[in-house]
Amino acid sequence: MLNAQINQIANAGTQRQTANLRVQIADTPELIRAAKNLCHDVYLHVGYIDAPYADRMIPYEYESTSTYIVAITSMNEVIGTVRLTQGPPFKTFDVWKDNLFASQSALIKSALEGPSFEIGALAVNKNFSAMKISLMLYKAVYIYSRSLKLDYAIISMDARALRAMEMQGWVVVKIGGPMDYFGSITIPGIMPVNEQPGSVLQKSVSQNVLLAA
């Protein structure tokens, strides 16, 4: 039932060409591996990593608390993925520990003490980058996090992609200064789950192409 709800909401407001796509939790070892392989390949292609890993999987220390959400074609090819990691700890706070805004200390404290998760490993096959896959994946993350009663999403995102999300109506509170991270200028933020407007679940806007790697 949850996968059906995720797929229905993720597809709401998207183009007709996405009708043959489904969005779901990666609930088998094969889907999880496919998600990790896609992330590895996309990051290698765009220069976020300098060299390939032998198993086509980028090491991540918090895998035990991670869930992958995937977009799959009618031919069962995984063409998009995003990772949701419940915590703490959170990688974003590890990386930005010396570059967080003191003015956001109360929000950061709430995220660390409350039911929170981190969004990462967003990747979309470049051949499908115009199909709003990233928007579908973020909507799926929203639905899944609501089902788990999580309150805060921690995110570190390419500055252009973050602007695109804000233009779509997503509420993202910037909590630190920009840094060069994985080869792009990246900004950390917190997305209060319960403050996201319902309208973002229905939107389909051209800016979404910026969210696809």
N, C-alpha and C positions, 0 to 999 in steps of 0.2 A: 504493500500500500504506500509506503513512504517513497519508494522509487517512482511509483506512478504519479504521486503528487509532485515530486521534484521535476519530473519530465513535463508534466502539464504546465506548471508555472514557468519553467525555464523556456518553454517554447512560446509562451504568451507574448504577442506583439512582435514576434520575429517574422522574417520573410517566409514566403511560401516555400522557398528552396530548402528550408531547414525541416520541412515536414517529414522527411525520411531519416532524420536524426533523432536519437534518443539520448537523454541525459540521465545518468544514474550514479549511485555509489559503486565504486569498484569493489565488488564483493567476492571476487575469486582471485587466487594467486596469479592467474593469467592476465586478468584485467589490471591488477596492481602493477605487474611487471611491464605491461604495455604502456601504462601511464608514466612510469619512471623512464622507460626507454624513450618515449616521445619527448619528455622534458629534457632529457640528456641531449637528444638529437637537435632540438630547437635551440637550446642554449649553446651548443657547439656551433651551430650554423650562424647565429647572430653574434658570436664572440663573447658570450658571457662566461664560457670556460675556454681555456687555451688549448686543451688537448683532450681526446676522448678517453673515457674509462673503459677498461677491458670488458666489463659486463654491461656497458651502456646505462649505468645507474650512478647518479651523483650522490656521494655519501651524505647522509643526513642523520645527525645524532639523536633526533627525537622521533624516529620512525615508529616506535612502539605505541605512541599516542596519536598517530596520524591516520587520517582517512582520505582517500583519493576519490574525487568525483570526475567522471569522464563523459565526454561526448562521443557517441559511437554512430557510425554510418550503418545503412541497411546491409552492408557487406561485413559488418562486425569489425570495422577498422576504427581504432581509437584515434580521433583527430584533434582532441582537446582534453586538457586535464587541469585540475587545480587541487591543491592539498590543503586540508584543514587539520591543524594540530592543536589538540587540547593541552592546556598547560596551567600554570607555568612549569618549567622555564620556557622562555621564548627567545628565539634566535635574534629577533629585531632588537630586543633590549640588550643582549650581549654585544651586538655590533655597535649600537648607538649609545652605550653607557656613558660616554664622555661628551655626547653631543645632544642630549635631551633638553627640552625647554623647561626651565624651572617653573614657568607659569602654568605648565600642564601637570605639575607633580601630583595634584589631587586626582586627576583623571587617570594618570598612570598607576597610582596607588589603588584606585578602585578596580582597574583592569587586572592588576596583579593579585588582588585579594578576592575578586569575584569570579564567577564562572566565565572563563574567557578562552579564546582560541586564536591561533595565528593562521593567516592565509599566506600560502606560498606556492612555488613551483607551477605558476601559471604558464601554460604552453599550448600553442595552437599550431597545427600543421599549416605551413605557409600557403599551401594550395587551397585552403579553406578560410583564409584570413578575412575575406569580405563577407562572411556569412554570420557575423555577430555571435560567434561561438563563445567568446570571452564573456559577453553579457549574459548568455545563457548559463555559463558556469557560475558567475557571481550570483545570479538569482538562485541557482541551486544551492550554493553555499548558504545563502540567507535562509532558505526554507529549512535546510538541514540543521542549521544552528538554532533556529526557533524550535525545532522538534526536540532538541537537546536542552532547551532552556538556557542557552548561553547568552550572555549580556554584552560582551565586548569582542570585537575582532581587531587583532593587531595586524598591521600590514606595513610592509616596506615596498614601495612601488616606484617605478620609473616616473620621473616628474611629468612627462607628457601624458602618460597613461593615467596618472592621478588627476590631472586637469580634465581629461576626458570623462573620468568617472564622476567628477563633480558636476560637469556639464549635463550629465545624465540625471542628476538629482541625488546621487548618493551623498550621505553625510560622512565626511572624513575629517577628523580633527588632527591637524598636523602637530606632532609632539616632539619633533627634533629638526635639526638643520640638514640640508642636503649633503649627501656624501656620494663619492664614486663607489658603487657597490655592484659587483658582477658586471662591470664594464659600462654602467650607465649612471647618470645622476639620479639618485634615489632619495625619496623622502619617506620618513616613517610616519605612521598615523594610527589612530584608533577610530574604529567605526562602531558607535553605539548601536547595537542590533535593534533595539526597540525604538530608536529615533529615526530609522530609515523610513521615508515616506512610501506608502503603498503604491504610489504612481510609478516607482522605479521598476516594479514587477511587470508593468504593461508597456514600458517604453521600448522603442526600437529606433535608435538614432545613428546617424552616419559616423559620429565620433567614435563608436565602438571599435572601428578598425584599428585605432591607436592602441587598443588593449591586446591586440594579437601580436605575438612575437613572430 
